[in-house]
Amino acid sequence: MIPNPPPFRHYPVTPAGFWIRFAAFLVDLATVMVAVNLVQLGFRSLQAPPWVWSAVNFVFTILYFGFFYSRKGATPGKWTFGIRVRHQGHHPGFFRSILRETLGKTVSVILFFGGFVMSAFRKDKLALHDLVFGTRVIKSAPLQPAWVAAAITVFILNASLTGALIQKIRNENRAPASITKP
């Protein structure tokens, strides 16, 4: 069961700045990578080409952000730092969330990350994808220490899984030792 973050209405509506949003993104990135690495480890024997794993990662990422933003208004990374995504005072819809994360953030990356960095210099703290899709990221609760501990655990788990996946791939690609008779 996914817990609900603390209600935002008990806190003043204050825009979330660049660094707290960036920290939340790192937690979400690690969470997505853990899930994708688990899938890759589980299905490695399928010998799927790399583009299949890229597609799995893309689809999972879309569903992750679409689900959490539309249902909870925040991803686990944003819960950790007490921030939420809002659209006209409510959770953004599923498709708005997906478009915000794919199209909106892709444009920000193409602009040499300028679409993200602009939130550091704007008084309202809106990034390019917020402006385009009518969303805003607000502080909704104090920092959650238990969630920060969970986020650190996710980072450690991700590093372990990534290492295990790399080792498994190396072992599969190793040529068998040739047997020579004396």
Biotite code that builds the C-alpha atoms (Angstrom):
import biotite.structure as struc

atoms = struc.array([
    struc.Atom([0.000, 0.000, 0.000], chain_id="A", res_id=1, res_name="MET", atom_name="CA", element="C"),
    struc.Atom([1.335, 3.402, -0.947], chain_id="A", res_id=2, res_name="ILE", atom_name="CA", element="C"),
    struc.Atom([1.114, 5.900, 1.925], chain_id="A", res_id=3, res_name="PRO", atom_name="CA", element="C"),
    struc.Atom([-0.326, 9.321, 1.317], chain_id="A", res_id=4, res_name="ASN", atom_name="CA", element="C"),
    struc.Atom([2.015, 12.237, 1.880], chain_id="A", res_id=5, res_name="PRO", atom_name="CA", element="C"),
    struc.Atom([0.953, 14.697, 4.586], chain_id="A", res_id=6, res_name="PRO", atom_name="CA", element="C"),
    struc.Atom([-1.899, 16.975, 3.466], chain_id="A", res_id=7, res_name="PRO", atom_name="CA", element="C"),
    struc.Atom([-0.577, 20.113, 1.817], chain_id="A", res_id=8, res_name="PHE", atom_name="CA", element="C"),
    struc.Atom([-3.380, 22.401, 2.956], chain_id="A", res_id=9, res_name="ARG", atom_name="CA", element="C"),
    struc.Atom([-1.869, 22.716, 6.429], chain_id="A", res_id=10, res_name="HIS", atom_name="CA", element="C"),
    struc.Atom([1.199, 24.473, 5.066], chain_id="A", res_id=11, res_name="TYR", atom_name="CA", element="C"),
    struc.Atom([1.566, 27.768, 3.219], chain_id="A", res_id=12, res_name="PRO", atom_name="CA", element="C"),
    struc.Atom([1.840, 27.479, -0.555], chain_id="A", res_id=13, res_name="VAL", atom_name="CA", element="C"),
    struc.Atom([5.496, 28.198, -1.204], chain_id="A", res_id=14, res_name="THR", atom_name="CA", element="C"),
    struc.Atom([7.218, 27.318, -4.478], chain_id="A", res_id=15, res_name="PRO", atom_name="CA", element="C"),
    struc.Atom([9.864, 24.610, -4.274], chain_id="A", res_id=16, res_name="ALA", atom_name="CA", element="C"),
    struc.Atom([13.274, 25.757, -5.459], chain_id="A", res_id=17, res_name="GLY", atom_name="CA", element="C"),
    struc.Atom([15.740, 24.232, -7.892], chain_id="A", res_id=18, res_name="PHE", atom_name="CA", element="C"),
    struc.Atom([17.943, 22.286, -5.451], chain_id="A", res_id=19, res_name="TRP", atom_name="CA", element="C"),
    struc.Atom([15.149, 20.571, -3.538], chain_id="A", res_id=20, res_name="ILE", atom_name="CA", element="C"),
    struc.Atom([13.551, 19.577, -6.839], chain_id="A", res_id=21, res_name="ARG", atom_name="CA", element="C"),
    struc.Atom([16.896, 18.264, -8.068], chain_id="A", res_id=22, res_name="PHE", atom_name="CA", element="C"),
    struc.Atom([17.363, 16.200, -4.894], chain_id="A", res_id=23, res_name="ALA", atom_name="CA", element="C"),
    struc.Atom([13.858, 14.739, -5.312], chain_id="A", res_id=24, res_name="ALA", atom_name="CA", element="C"),
    struc.Atom([14.674, 13.888, -8.926], chain_id="A", res_id=25, res_name="PHE", atom_name="CA", element="C"),
    struc.Atom([17.794, 11.983, -7.832], chain_id="A", res_id=26, res_name="LEU", atom_name="CA", element="C"),
    struc.Atom([15.711, 9.884, -5.433], chain_id="A", res_id=27, res_name="VAL", atom_name="CA", element="C"),
    struc.Atom([13.198, 9.143, -8.197], chain_id="A", res_id=28, res_name="ASP", atom_name="CA", element="C"),
    struc.Atom([15.986, 8.302, -10.645], chain_id="A", res_id=29, res_name="LEU", atom_name="CA", element="C"),
    struc.Atom([17.465, 5.805, -8.184], chain_id="A", res_id=30, res_name="ALA", atom_name="CA", element="C"),
    struc.Atom([14.035, 4.294, -7.520], chain_id="A", res_id=31, res_name="THR", atom_name="CA", element="C"),
    struc.Atom([13.341, 3.804, -11.232], chain_id="A", res_id=32, res_name="VAL", atom_name="CA", element="C"),
    struc.Atom([16.810, 2.340, -11.765], chain_id="A", res_id=33, res_name="MET", atom_name="CA", element="C"),
    struc.Atom([16.312, -0.185, -8.934], chain_id="A", res_id=34, res_name="VAL", atom_name="CA", element="C"),
    struc.Atom([13.065, -1.392, -10.502], chain_id="A", res_id=35, res_name="ALA", atom_name="CA", element="C"),
    struc.Atom([14.523, -1.618, -14.011], chain_id="A", res_id=36, res_name="VAL", atom_name="CA", element="C"),
    struc.Atom([17.681, -3.364, -12.750], chain_id="A", res_id=37, res_name="ASN", atom_name="CA", element="C"),
    struc.Atom([15.547, -5.931, -10.912], chain_id="A", res_id=38, res_name="LEU", atom_name="CA", element="C"),
    struc.Atom([13.621, -6.624, -14.113], chain_id="A", res_id=39, res_name="VAL", atom_name="CA", element="C"),
    struc.Atom([16.855, -6.926, -16.096], chain_id="A", res_id=40, res_name="GLN", atom_name="CA", element="C"),
    struc.Atom([18.377, -9.317, -13.564], chain_id="A", res_id=41, res_name="LEU", atom_name="CA", element="C"),
    struc.Atom([15.216, -11.417, -13.546], chain_id="A", res_id=42, res_name="GLY", atom_name="CA", element="C"),
    struc.Atom([14.897, -11.644, -17.316], chain_id="A", res_id=43, res_name="PHE", atom_name="CA", element="C"),
    struc.Atom([18.565, -11.555, -18.319], chain_id="A", res_id=44, res_name="ARG", atom_name="CA", element="C"),
    struc.Atom([18.371, -15.086, -19.697], chain_id="A", res_id=45, res_name="SER", atom_name="CA", element="C"),
    struc.Atom([16.092, -13.801, -22.483], chain_id="A", res_id=46, res_name="LEU", atom_name="CA", element="C"),
    struc.Atom([19.144, -12.273, -24.191], chain_id="A", res_id=47, res_name="GLN", atom_name="CA", element="C"),
    struc.Atom([17.081, -9.284, -25.285], chain_id="A", res_id=48, res_name="ALA", atom_name="CA", element="C"),
    struc.Atom([18.822, -6.618, -27.348], chain_id="A", res_id=49, res_name="PRO", atom_name="CA", element="C"),
    struc.Atom([19.720, -3.345, -25.586], chain_id="A", res_id=50, res_name="PRO", atom_name="CA", element="C"),
    struc.Atom([16.870, -1.417, -27.218], chain_id="A", res_id=51, res_name="TRP", atom_name="CA", element="C"),
    struc.Atom([14.379, -3.666, -25.387], chain_id="A", res_id=52, res_name="VAL", atom_name="CA", element="C"),
    struc.Atom([15.838, -2.643, -22.018], chain_id="A", res_id=53, res_name="TRP", atom_name="CA", element="C"),
    struc.Atom([15.760, 1.001, -23.107], chain_id="A", res_id=54, res_name="SER", atom_name="CA", element="C"),
    struc.Atom([12.066, 0.599, -23.972], chain_id="A", res_id=55, res_name="ALA", atom_name="CA", element="C"),
    struc.Atom([11.353, -1.094, -20.621], chain_id="A", res_id=56, res_name="VAL", atom_name="CA", element="C"),
    struc.Atom([13.098, 1.760, -18.830], chain_id="A", res_id=57, res_name="ASN", atom_name="CA", element="C"),
    struc.Atom([11.171, 4.386, -20.816], chain_id="A", res_id=58, res_name="PHE", atom_name="CA", element="C"),
    struc.Atom([7.761, 2.749, -20.268], chain_id="A", res_id=59, res_name="VAL", atom_name="CA", element="C"),
    struc.Atom([8.387, 2.170, -16.569], chain_id="A", res_id=60, res_name="PHE", atom_name="CA", element="C"),
    struc.Atom([9.517, 5.780, -16.113], chain_id="A", res_id=61, res_name="THR", atom_name="CA", element="C"),
    struc.Atom([6.400, 7.110, -17.846], chain_id="A", res_id=62, res_name="ILE", atom_name="CA", element="C"),
    struc.Atom([4.111, 4.934, -15.760], chain_id="A", res_id=63, res_name="LEU", atom_name="CA", element="C"),
    struc.Atom([6.000, 5.789, -12.553], chain_id="A", res_id=64, res_name="TYR", atom_name="CA", element="C"),
    struc.Atom([5.625, 9.566, -12.934], chain_id="A", res_id=65, res_name="PHE", atom_name="CA", element="C"),
    struc.Atom([2.156, 9.375, -14.482], chain_id="A", res_id=66, res_name="GLY", atom_name="CA", element="C"),
    struc.Atom([0.816, 7.196, -11.676], chain_id="A", res_id=67, res_name="PHE", atom_name="CA", element="C"),
    struc.Atom([2.352, 9.031, -8.733], chain_id="A", res_id=68, res_name="PHE", atom_name="CA", element="C"),
    struc.Atom([1.624, 12.548, -9.971], chain_id="A", res_id=69, res_name="TYR", atom_name="CA", element="C"),
    struc.Atom([-1.954, 11.805, -10.978], chain_id="A", res_id=70, res_name="SER", atom_name="CA", element="C"),
    struc.Atom([-2.818, 9.722, -7.883], chain_id="A", res_id=71, res_name="ARG", atom_name="CA", element="C"),
    struc.Atom([-0.731, 11.281, -5.128], chain_id="A", res_id=72, res_name="LYS", atom_name="CA", element="C"),
    struc.Atom([0.547, 14.570, -6.501], chain_id="A", res_id=73, res_name="GLY", atom_name="CA", element="C"),
    struc.Atom([4.088, 13.526, -5.633], chain_id="A", res_id=74, res_name="ALA", atom_name="CA", element="C"),
    struc.Atom([6.591, 10.799, -6.397], chain_id="A", res_id=75, res_name="THR", atom_name="CA", element="C"),
    struc.Atom([8.521, 9.094, -3.573], chain_id="A", res_id=76, res_name="PRO", atom_name="CA", element="C"),
    struc.Atom([11.361, 11.537, -4.234], chain_id="A", res_id=77, res_name="GLY", atom_name="CA", element="C"),
    struc.Atom([9.075, 14.513, -3.816], chain_id="A", res_id=78, res_name="LYS", atom_name="CA", element="C"),
    struc.Atom([7.460, 12.997, -0.683], chain_id="A", res_id=79, res_name="TRP", atom_name="CA", element="C"),
    struc.Atom([10.926, 12.684, 0.810], chain_id="A", res_id=80, res_name="THR", atom_name="CA", element="C"),
    struc.Atom([11.507, 16.398, 0.526], chain_id="A", res_id=81, res_name="PHE", atom_name="CA", element="C"),
    struc.Atom([7.921, 17.472, 1.265], chain_id="A", res_id=82, res_name="GLY", atom_name="CA", element="C"),
    struc.Atom([7.050, 18.845, -2.174], chain_id="A", res_id=83, res_name="ILE", atom_name="CA", element="C"),
    struc.Atom([4.196, 18.209, -4.620], chain_id="A", res_id=84, res_name="ARG", atom_name="CA", element="C"),
    struc.Atom([3.251, 18.903, -8.214], chain_id="A", res_id=85, res_name="VAL", atom_name="CA", element="C"),
    struc.Atom([0.001, 20.821, -8.600], chain_id="A", res_id=86, res_name="ARG", atom_name="CA", element="C"),
    struc.Atom([-2.170, 21.833, -11.547], chain_id="A", res_id=87, res_name="HIS", atom_name="CA", element="C"),
    struc.Atom([-4.851, 24.416, -10.740], chain_id="A", res_id=88, res_name="GLN", atom_name="CA", element="C"),
    struc.Atom([-4.741, 23.384, -7.080], chain_id="A", res_id=89, res_name="GLY", atom_name="CA", element="C"),
    struc.Atom([-5.102, 19.641, -7.727], chain_id="A", res_id=90, res_name="HIS", atom_name="CA", element="C"),
    struc.Atom([-2.988, 16.676, -8.755], chain_id="A", res_id=91, res_name="HIS", atom_name="CA", element="C"),
    struc.Atom([-2.115, 16.874, -12.450], chain_id="A", res_id=92, res_name="PRO", atom_name="CA", element="C"),
    struc.Atom([-3.886, 14.302, -14.604], chain_id="A", res_id=93, res_name="GLY", atom_name="CA", element="C"),
    struc.Atom([-2.192, 11.145, -15.854], chain_id="A", res_id=94, res_name="PHE", atom_name="CA", element="C"),
    struc.Atom([-1.657, 12.342, -19.431], chain_id="A", res_id=95, res_name="PHE", atom_name="CA", element="C"),
    struc.Atom([-0.589, 15.841, -18.359], chain_id="A", res_id=96, res_name="ARG", atom_name="CA", element="C"),
    struc.Atom([1.955, 14.184, -16.061], chain_id="A", res_id=97, res_name="SER", atom_name="CA", element="C"),
    struc.Atom([3.251, 11.969, -18.853], chain_id="A", res_id=98, res_name="ILE", atom_name="CA", element="C"),
    struc.Atom([3.553, 14.871, -21.297], chain_id="A", res_id=99, res_name="LEU", atom_name="CA", element="C"),
    struc.Atom([5.230, 17.026, -18.625], chain_id="A", res_id=100, res_name="ARG", atom_name="CA", element="C"),
    struc.Atom([7.815, 14.325, -17.958], chain_id="A", res_id=101, res_name="GLU", atom_name="CA", element="C"),
    struc.Atom([8.500, 13.334, -21.564], chain_id="A", res_id=102, res_name="THR", atom_name="CA", element="C"),
    struc.Atom([7.928, 16.237, -23.932], chain_id="A", res_id=103, res_name="LEU", atom_name="CA", element="C"),
    struc.Atom([8.423, 19.057, -21.422], chain_id="A", res_id=104, res_name="GLY", atom_name="CA", element="C"),
    struc.Atom([11.600, 17.747, -19.850], chain_id="A", res_id=105, res_name="LYS", atom_name="CA", element="C"),
    struc.Atom([13.039, 16.629, -23.197], chain_id="A", res_id=106, res_name="THR", atom_name="CA", element="C"),
    struc.Atom([12.836, 20.220, -24.417], chain_id="A", res_id=107, res_name="VAL", atom_name="CA", element="C"),
    struc.Atom([14.559, 21.374, -21.205], chain_id="A", res_id=108, res_name="SER", atom_name="CA", element="C"),
    struc.Atom([17.392, 18.896, -21.824], chain_id="A", res_id=109, res_name="VAL", atom_name="CA", element="C"),
    struc.Atom([17.719, 19.938, -25.485], chain_id="A", res_id=110, res_name="ILE", atom_name="CA", element="C"),
    struc.Atom([18.153, 23.525, -24.272], chain_id="A", res_id=111, res_name="LEU", atom_name="CA", element="C"),
    struc.Atom([21.256, 22.387, -22.361], chain_id="A", res_id=112, res_name="PHE", atom_name="CA", element="C"),
    struc.Atom([19.210, 21.923, -19.173], chain_id="A", res_id=113, res_name="PHE", atom_name="CA", element="C"),
    struc.Atom([18.224, 25.592, -19.290], chain_id="A", res_id=114, res_name="GLY", atom_name="CA", element="C"),
    struc.Atom([14.572, 24.688, -18.843], chain_id="A", res_id=115, res_name="GLY", atom_name="CA", element="C"),
    struc.Atom([15.411, 23.234, -15.436], chain_id="A", res_id=116, res_name="PHE", atom_name="CA", element="C"),
    struc.Atom([17.942, 25.848, -14.349], chain_id="A", res_id=117, res_name="VAL", atom_name="CA", element="C"),
    struc.Atom([15.538, 28.713, -15.051], chain_id="A", res_id=118, res_name="MET", atom_name="CA", element="C"),
    struc.Atom([13.582, 27.685, -11.935], chain_id="A", res_id=119, res_name="SER", atom_name="CA", element="C"),
    struc.Atom([16.578, 28.766, -9.844], chain_id="A", res_id=120, res_name="ALA", atom_name="CA", element="C"),
    struc.Atom([16.315, 32.329, -11.169], chain_id="A", res_id=121, res_name="PHE", atom_name="CA", element="C"),
    struc.Atom([12.563, 32.869, -11.325], chain_id="A", res_id=122, res_name="ARG", atom_name="CA", element="C"),
    struc.Atom([10.746, 34.304, -8.320], chain_id="A", res_id=123, res_name="LYS", atom_name="CA", element="C"),
    struc.Atom([7.872, 31.826, -8.821], chain_id="A", res_id=124, res_name="ASP", atom_name="CA", element="C"),
    struc.Atom([10.407, 28.940, -9.222], chain_id="A", res_id=125, res_name="LYS", atom_name="CA", element="C"),
    struc.Atom([8.705, 27.591, -12.359], chain_id="A", res_id=126, res_name="LEU", atom_name="CA", element="C"),
    struc.Atom([10.726, 25.481, -14.779], chain_id="A", res_id=127, res_name="ALA", atom_name="CA", element="C"),
    struc.Atom([10.016, 25.415, -18.514], chain_id="A", res_id=128, res_name="LEU", atom_name="CA", element="C"),
    struc.Atom([7.919, 22.233, -18.285], chain_id="A", res_id=129, res_name="HIS", atom_name="CA", element="C"),
    struc.Atom([5.843, 23.865, -15.510], chain_id="A", res_id=130, res_name="ASP", atom_name="CA", element="C"),
    struc.Atom([5.163, 26.890, -17.692], chain_id="A", res_id=131, res_name="LEU", atom_name="CA", element="C"),
    struc.Atom([4.221, 24.780, -20.710], chain_id="A", res_id=132, res_name="VAL", atom_name="CA", element="C"),
    struc.Atom([1.918, 22.370, -18.850], chain_id="A", res_id=133, res_name="PHE", atom_name="CA", element="C"),
    struc.Atom([0.465, 24.739, -16.252], chain_id="A", res_id=134, res_name="GLY", atom_name="CA", element="C"),
    struc.Atom([1.948, 22.970, -13.241], chain_id="A", res_id=135, res_name="THR", atom_name="CA", element="C"),
    struc.Atom([3.865, 24.180, -10.223], chain_id="A", res_id=136, res_name="ARG", atom_name="CA", element="C"),
    struc.Atom([5.923, 22.408, -7.606], chain_id="A", res_id=137, res_name="VAL", atom_name="CA", element="C"),
    struc.Atom([5.190, 23.562, -4.081], chain_id="A", res_id=138, res_name="ILE", atom_name="CA", element="C"),
    struc.Atom([6.477, 22.851, -0.613], chain_id="A", res_id=139, res_name="LYS", atom_name="CA", element="C"),
    struc.Atom([3.719, 20.908, 1.074], chain_id="A", res_id=140, res_name="SER", atom_name="CA", element="C"),
    struc.Atom([5.242, 19.478, 4.251], chain_id="A", res_id=141, res_name="ALA", atom_name="CA", element="C"),
    struc.Atom([8.424, 19.582, 6.285], chain_id="A", res_id=142, res_name="PRO", atom_name="CA", element="C"),
    struc.Atom([11.327, 17.344, 5.326], chain_id="A", res_id=143, res_name="LEU", atom_name="CA", element="C"),
    struc.Atom([10.556, 13.721, 6.228], chain_id="A", res_id=144, res_name="GLN", atom_name="CA", element="C"),
    struc.Atom([13.617, 12.174, 7.987], chain_id="A", res_id=145, res_name="PRO", atom_name="CA", element="C"),
    struc.Atom([12.273, 8.621, 7.628], chain_id="A", res_id=146, res_name="ALA", atom_name="CA", element="C"),
    struc.Atom([11.876, 9.169, 3.883], chain_id="A", res_id=147, res_name="TRP", atom_name="CA", element="C"),
    struc.Atom([15.418, 10.541, 3.646], chain_id="A", res_id=148, res_name="VAL", atom_name="CA", element="C"),
    struc.Atom([16.686, 7.347, 5.299], chain_id="A", res_id=149, res_name="ALA", atom_name="CA", element="C"),
    struc.Atom([14.631, 5.311, 2.815], chain_id="A", res_id=150, res_name="ALA", atom_name="CA", element="C"),
    struc.Atom([16.080, 7.337, -0.064], chain_id="A", res_id=151, res_name="ALA", atom_name="CA", element="C"),
    struc.Atom([19.639, 6.610, 1.107], chain_id="A", res_id=152, res_name="ILE", atom_name="CA", element="C"),
    struc.Atom([18.713, 2.924, 1.273], chain_id="A", res_id=153, res_name="THR", atom_name="CA", element="C"),
    struc.Atom([17.406, 3.078, -2.307], chain_id="A", res_id=154, res_name="VAL", atom_name="CA", element="C"),
    struc.Atom([20.698, 4.609, -3.479], chain_id="A", res_id=155, res_name="PHE", atom_name="CA", element="C"),
    struc.Atom([22.677, 1.838, -1.781], chain_id="A", res_id=156, res_name="ILE", atom_name="CA", element="C"),
    struc.Atom([20.366, -0.827, -3.200], chain_id="A", res_id=157, res_name="LEU", atom_name="CA", element="C"),
    struc.Atom([20.697, 0.701, -6.654], chain_id="A", res_id=158, res_name="ASN", atom_name="CA", element="C"),
    struc.Atom([24.491, 0.637, -6.470], chain_id="A", res_id=159, res_name="ALA", atom_name="CA", element="C"),
    struc.Atom([24.403, -3.007, -5.383], chain_id="A", res_id=160, res_name="SER", atom_name="CA", element="C"),
    struc.Atom([21.981, -4.058, -8.106], chain_id="A", res_id=161, res_name="LEU", atom_name="CA", element="C"),
    struc.Atom([23.880, -2.171, -10.777], chain_id="A", res_id=162, res_name="THR", atom_name="CA", element="C"),
    struc.Atom([27.099, -3.870, -9.671], chain_id="A", res_id=163, res_name="GLY", atom_name="CA", element="C"),
    struc.Atom([25.412, -7.287, -9.715], chain_id="A", res_id=164, res_name="ALA", atom_name="CA", element="C"),
    struc.Atom([23.984, -6.649, -13.178], chain_id="A", res_id=165, res_name="LEU", atom_name="CA", element="C"),
    struc.Atom([27.365, -5.549, -14.550], chain_id="A", res_id=166, res_name="ILE", atom_name="CA", element="C"),
    struc.Atom([29.043, -8.607, -13.038], chain_id="A", res_id=167, res_name="GLN", atom_name="CA", element="C"),
    struc.Atom([26.403, -10.914, -14.504], chain_id="A", res_id=168, res_name="LYS", atom_name="CA", element="C"),
    struc.Atom([26.838, -9.386, -17.961], chain_id="A", res_id=169, res_name="ILE", atom_name="CA", element="C"),
    struc.Atom([30.617, -9.707, -17.722], chain_id="A", res_id=170, res_name="ARG", atom_name="CA", element="C"),
    struc.Atom([30.344, -13.358, -16.704], chain_id="A", res_id=171, res_name="ASN", atom_name="CA", element="C"),
    struc.Atom([27.988, -14.089, -19.616], chain_id="A", res_id=172, res_name="GLU", atom_name="CA", element="C"),
    struc.Atom([30.310, -12.408, -22.104], chain_id="A", res_id=173, res_name="ASN", atom_name="CA", element="C"),
    struc.Atom([33.446, -14.141, -20.877], chain_id="A", res_id=174, res_name="ARG", atom_name="CA", element="C"),
    struc.Atom([34.737, -16.666, -23.370], chain_id="A", res_id=175, res_name="ALA", atom_name="CA", element="C"),
    struc.Atom([35.097, -20.144, -21.956], chain_id="A", res_id=176, res_name="PRO", atom_name="CA", element="C"),
    struc.Atom([38.691, -21.078, -21.227], chain_id="A", res_id=177, res_name="ALA", atom_name="CA", element="C"),
    struc.Atom([40.111, -23.282, -23.940], chain_id="A", res_id=178, res_name="SER", atom_name="CA", element="C"),
    struc.Atom([41.041, -26.723, -22.831], chain_id="A", res_id=179, res_name="ILE", atom_name="CA", element="C"),
    struc.Atom([44.411, -27.858, -24.053], chain_id="A", res_id=180, res_name="THR", atom_name="CA", element="C"),
    struc.Atom([45.713, -31.373, -23.769], chain_id="A", res_id=181, res_name="LYS", atom_name="CA", element="C"),
    struc.Atom([49.335, -31.867, -22.763], chain_id="A", res_id=182, res_name="PRO", atom_name="CA", element="C"),
])
